[in-house]
């Protein structure tokens, strides 16, 4: 089994790569229909003399192995959209829409990957992240029902201020 390290700022996600180079069963909602790209598993084959074990179909590991990559040699961009100073310290760039706002940095990228997989796997109700103040879960399920968090004192309170919307576009606004 091969391990691949995906670095995002000071955060590094070590992915145990298992299975074949085939795409995972669960899709990638940000991709346009018919888009093709080399996957993480295709770019980083098992070393000579080794083989990958089959991941559980639909698992997070299978989904990560099937992540679409930008072409080899693609630049890593900072949250500002500018190229990172050192371009010699990464092996691949995931082909994912990071959005136009300065909101996806470091651990946010890892949270996004996990949430994308849960959403694509039909497990949107499992998407929740703790707020940074009271460390209480901020669930996508509540967001999708039209509730929005507002600061109150040292914590957050939820109130219904929007129409219910469980769509992918709503999920992206939540993220």
C-alpha positions, 0 to 999 in steps of 0.5 A: 500500500502506497501513502501519498501526502497532500500538503495544504499550508501547514496541514498534510493529509496522508492518504493510504492509496489502495485499489486500482486506478479506476475512478471511485464509484462516488462522483465529483460534483464540481466537475463538468459533465464529460470532463476527464482528467488523470486521477491520483491513483493513475498519477502515482502507481504502486511501486514496481513489485507492489500492488494495491489492494482493492478499496471498499467501493464508495469509501473515502479512500476510493474517492480520494484515489479517484480525485481528478488532477490538473495536468502534470506541472500545474502550478500551486496557487495561493489563496490570493490566486497568485502562484506559490513561491516554491513550485518544486515541493508538490507532486500534483494539484487536485483539479477542484474549484476552490471558489473566488473568495479567500476562504479555502486555506490549510485545513479548509481544503481537507475539510472540503474534501471530506465534505465533498465525499459525504455529499457525493455519497448521499451522506449530506446529513453527516456533514458537520464541523465544529465552530471555533468558539464553543466547539459545537457542530455546525451541520449542513443538515441545519443549513439545508433546512434554511437555518443560519448561524449568527454570533451571540455572546461567545457562541452561535445561535441558529435561526431559520432565515432562508428557504430550505435548499439541500442543493450542491450550490447551497452546500458550497455556500455552507462550505 
